[in-house]
């Protein structure tokens, strides 16, 4: 039997919120890779309390998903794009260097953010899971699963299942071929090349 991947977990309730510079919300960092001070990958949950601009991140690719609340409208004036997103929308990927203005549709929202430095993580993505999602891909890779409002269960091939409570992120590194099935009614599945 192959060695089981080491899955790490963190619950949102065990993190500390950090106030944004513009005062429009807070961020709770779940994972910063390899360190919080010098990350090339960052996963976080943001509480957006007011309309305002997103912070700019040069050389970063971003994925954004609404977790709770009525949703947001994102306007990217330089790109000439507008996006309305709610908790059922597919995650939106965009260039972190692009100016983004955020307008709340009807009150505060909670949102999930995946940010990856493009020079280090060339193959990265995020998808919603409602039911089951199966993953099999290239390596080395970091897989992460966020259980939002409902529990989620991870089924790594030939290894014991991992059960996630709502509000929990789990992640593991893979350097050998792996198959993973994710079961959940409200989850996010992310793959990040290492």
C-alpha positions in Angstrom: 0.0 0.0 0.0 1.3 3.5 -0.9 2.1 5.9 1.9 -0.9 8.0 2.9 -0.6 11.7 2.1 -0.4 13.9 5.2 -3.6 16.0 5.3 -3.4 19.1 7.4 -6.5 20.9 8.6 -7.4 24.3 10.0 -10.8 25.7 11.1 -11.8 29.2 10.3 -12.8 29.8 14.0 -9.1 29.2 15.0 -7.7 32.0 12.8 -7.4 35.7 13.7 -9.0 38.4 11.5 -6.8 41.1 10.1 -8.4 44.5 9.2 -8.0 45.7 5.6 -6.0 48.9 5.0 -9.2 50.6 3.6 -11.3 49.4 6.5 -13.8 47.7 4.2 -13.5 44.2 5.7 -11.3 41.6 7.3 -9.2 38.7 6.1 -8.5 35.4 7.9 -5.5 33.6 6.5 -5.9 29.8 6.3 -2.7 28.9 4.4 0.3 30.8 3.2 3.0 28.9 1.3 5.8 28.6 2.1 5.5 31.3 4.8 3.2 34.1 5.7 5.9 36.7 5.1 7.1 35.4 1.7 4.2 33.5 0.2 3.8 32.3 -3.3 0.4 30.8 -2.5 -2.3 32.1 -0.1 -5.7 30.8 0.8 -8.0 33.0 2.9 -11.6 33.9 3.8 -12.6 37.6 3.7 -15.5 39.3 5.3 -16.5 42.2 3.0 -18.5 44.8 5.0 -18.4 47.8 2.6 -18.1 48.7 -1.1 -14.5 49.5 -2.2 -11.5 48.5 -4.3 -9.6 45.2 -4.0 -5.9 45.4 -3.1 -3.6 45.1 -6.1 -1.3 42.1 -6.3 1.2 42.2 -9.2 2.3 38.8 -10.7 -0.5 37.1 -8.8 -3.4 35.1 -10.3 -6.5 35.3 -8.1 -9.6 33.1 -7.7 -12.6 34.5 -5.9 -15.7 32.7 -4.7 -18.6 34.0 -2.6 -19.4 31.8 0.4 -22.2 33.6 2.1 -24.4 36.7 1.7 -26.3 38.1 -1.3 -23.1 38.5 -3.3 -21.0 41.1 -5.0 -20.6 43.0 -8.3 -17.0 43.2 -9.4 -16.1 45.9 -11.9 -12.8 45.8 -13.7 -12.7 49.1 -15.5 -9.3 48.5 -17.2 -10.4 45.2 -18.6 -14.0 46.5 -19.4 -15.5 43.6 -17.4 -18.4 43.4 -14.9 -19.2 40.2 -12.9 -22.1 39.5 -10.5 -21.3 36.7 -8.2 -23.2 34.9 -5.4 -22.8 31.7 -3.4 -23.9 29.6 -6.3 -21.5 31.1 -8.9 -18.4 29.4 -10.2 -15.2 30.9 -8.8 -13.9 33.8 -10.8 -10.2 33.8 -11.9 -8.5 37.1 -12.7 -5.2 38.9 -12.8 -4.3 40.3 -9.4 -2.7 43.4 -11.0 -6.1 44.5 -12.5 -8.0 47.2 -10.7 -11.2 45.7 -9.2 -14.0 47.7 -7.6 -16.4 45.7 -5.4 -20.0 46.6 -4.8 -22.1 44.6 -2.3 -25.5 43.5 -3.7 -27.4 43.4 -0.4 -25.2 43.6 2.7 -21.9 42.0 3.8 -20.5 38.9 2.2 -18.0 36.2 3.1 -15.7 35.2 0.3 -12.9 32.7 -0.4 -9.7 33.8 -2.0 -7.0 31.8 -3.7 -3.9 33.8 -4.7 -1.0 32.1 -6.5 2.2 33.7 -7.8 2.2 32.9 -11.6 5.9 32.2 -11.8 5.7 29.5 -9.2 2.3 27.9 -9.6 1.6 27.6 -13.3 -1.2 25.1 -13.1 -3.8 26.2 -10.5 -7.6 26.2 -10.3 -10.6 26.2 -8.1 -14.1 24.6 -8.5 -17.3 24.3 -6.5 -18.3 20.9 -5.3 -22.0 20.1 -5.0 -22.3 16.3 -4.8 -19.1 14.7 -6.0 -15.9 15.8 -7.7 -13.1 13.5 -8.8 -9.5 14.6 -9.2 -6.6 12.9 -11.0 -3.8 15.0 -12.2 -0.2 15.9 -12.7 2.4 16.1 -9.9 3.9 17.6 -7.8 0.8 19.3 -6.6 -0.9 20.7 -3.5 -4.6 19.8 -3.2 -6.9 21.8 -0.9 -10.6 21.4 0.0 -12.8 23.9 1.8 -15.9 22.7 3.5 -18.2 25.7 3.6 -21.7 25.4 5.1 -21.9 21.5 5.1 -19.5 18.7 5.9 -17.2 17.3 3.2 -15.5 13.9 2.9 -12.3 13.3 1.0 -11.6 9.8 -0.3 -8.0 9.4 -1.3 -7.3 6.2 -3.4 -6.3 3.3 -1.1 -6.4 5.4 2.1 -8.9 6.2 4.8 -11.5 8.9 4.3 -11.0 12.4 5.8 -14.0 14.1 7.2 -14.2 17.9 7.3 -16.5 19.9 9.5 -18.1 23.1 8.0 -15.7 26.0 8.0 -12.6 23.8 7.6 -9.8 23.8 5.1 -7.7 20.6 4.5 -4.6 20.4 2.3 -1.9 17.9 1.3 1.1 17.7 -1.0 1.4 15.0 -3.5 4.6 13.8 -5.2 3.1 10.6 -6.6 0.1 9.9 -8.8 -3.1 10.1 -6.8 -6.8 9.9 -7.3 -9.1 11.8 -4.9 -12.9 11.9 -4.7 -14.6 14.8 -2.8 -18.1 14.5 -1.5 -19.9 17.5 -0.2 -23.0 19.7 -0.7 -21.1 23.0 -0.4 -17.3 22.7 -0.9 -14.4 24.1 -2.9 -11.7 21.9 -4.5 -8.4 23.5 -5.4 -5.3 22.3 -7.1 -2.0 24.2 -7.1 1.1 23.0 -9.0 4.3 23.1 -6.8 
